[in-house]
Amino acid sequence: MRVVVTGTESTYKSTLTKALAQQFSFVHTKEYAREYLEEIAPNTPVDAMPRADYDRIEQGQLQTQKSYGYFDNFEDRIFDTDGITLYIWKADKYGEIDPELLKVPEDVIYFLCYPNVPAGEDRLRIDAQRRTSLHREYLNVLHRLPNTVVHLDQPTLEGRLAYAQKTIEELLNDAV
């Protein structure tokens, strides 16, 4: 099973991904953009990000996905975002539509986090006021894909985690 936790910024994606990976012993893959902006190039301006930095993030995210088995179905794994986030980001910030970023294995299961929770403070969060409109983009993109989408619209982290746990348990039981 491959799960991708996706959605707009500040919707508990990273926290959920870590907790679910730990509970179910899934291989865990972090969001490359955060790693790049916090560790590799911490002085990168995020609003407006230079295109060369975005390109490095895109390349790093796609390479990370590939090396962590995004396109293979050998063992259970969970990803903190994937190419869909890059697709939306690239269209929003640079006006480019890149269908290559939507090449997703059909058996990837998406957990879409809704922006109905308070946005946390973080220098990397630049679109907190736009989360609702960006969320509509996630809905539009995911609607075009054949993948299963689990909607995490519970108003608390605890509610989202409980629902995600229950859903993964059901999916794992169905797979046996």
N, C-alpha and C positions, 0 to 999 in steps of 0.2 A: 504494500500500500504506500502510495506517495500522496502526502497532504501538503498543500500550500496555504499558509495563512496570509491573507491579502486584505487590502483596503487602504483608506486614506491614512494620513499621519495621525498619531496619537489616538489609536483605537485599541490598544493593548496587544497588538500583533506579536511583538517580540516577547512579551511576558507570557502570552499564551503558548507560543511556539516552544519556549524553554520548558514550561511546566508540562506540556503534553509530551515532549520528547523524553523528559525524565520519567514521567509516569508509565509510558508505554515502551520505554527503551528503544525509541526510534533514533536513527541517526539524525542529528540536528545540524541544519545549515543556517548560518546567520545571514542577515541582509548585508550584502557587500557594500552598498552605499554608505551605511553607517560606519563600517570598518574603514573604508577609504577616508571619509571625512573626519573621523576621530583619531585614527592611528597613522594612516599612510600620508595623508596630505591635510593635516588639521587646520591649516591657514587658508584653505580654499573658501572663497566667498560662496555662500549658498544662495543668495538672492541678489543679483542674477549670477548663476553659476557659469563660468566660462565653458564653452562648448567642449574644449579639449578635456576638461575634467569630467564632464558628463560622459564623453566617449570612453574614458578610462573606466568609469564606474560601470557602464554598460558591458564593456569587454570583461571586466572582472566578475560581474554578476553572472554572465553567461558561462564563463569558464568555471566558476564555482559550481554552478548548477550541473555542468557536464561532469566535473570531477567528483561530485557527490551523488552521482547516479540518478539525476533527474530524468534522463531518457532510458534508464534501465529499471527493471522491476525485480530486483534480486532480494532486497530486504526492505523492511519498513523504514520510512524516512519522512522528515517534516522540514519544510522550507519556510523561512521567514521572507516572504515575497518571492516573485519570479519575474519573468519577462513582461507580464501584464502591467506591472507597476512602471517598468521602463517605457512601455508603449504609451501609457497615459502621460507620463512625465515628458517624454520626447514630443508628443503632440501638443501638450499644454505649454511647455517652455520654449520649444523651438519650431512649432508649427509643422512638424514632420510626422507623417504616418508611416510606420515601419512594420508591415505585416510579418516580417521575419520574427519579430518579438512575440508573435502570437502562435508560434509553432509549439504546441503543447501536446504531450501525449494524452490520448483520450481518457486514460484511466487515472489521471491526476485528479484528486478531489480538492476542491477549493472551499476554504472556510473564509467567508467574507465578513469582515468586521465593520459594523455600522458606526457612523460618527455621532452617535447619540450619547456620548460620554464626554466628560470635561477634557479639554485638551491640556496636557501637561506642558510645563515650561521646558524648553530645550532649544538651543541655538539652531538646531537643524530643522526645526519645525517652522516653516515659513508660510504655510497655507492653512493655518488653523481656521481662519475666517471663511475659507473656501471649501471646507471639508464636505459640505452637503452637495455642492455642485460637482465636485470631483468624484464623490461617491456615485452620483448618477452615471459618470463615465465608466466606473467599474461595473455597475449593473449592465450598462449597454454592451461593454466588451464581453463580459461573462455570458450574457444572453446569446451572443453569437457563437459561442463555443459549445461543443457537445458534452463538456465535462459536467459532473455533478457539482452543485454549489450548495453549501450549507450556510445559511444566513445566521450570523451571530449578531442579533439585535437586542440582546438582553442589556439592561441599563447599568449593569455592574460587571466588574472583572470576574467576581465569583460566579455570577449567573452565566457568563459566557464560558468560563472554564468548565462548569458543571455540564452545560449543554454539549460542549465539544467533547468532553470525556465520554458522556453517554453515547453520542453519535459514533465516536471511534470504536467503542466497545461493541456496538451493534454491527458496525461494518466488519470488524474483525471476526465476530461470531458468524456473520453471513458468509465470510470467506472460507470458513472451515468446512 
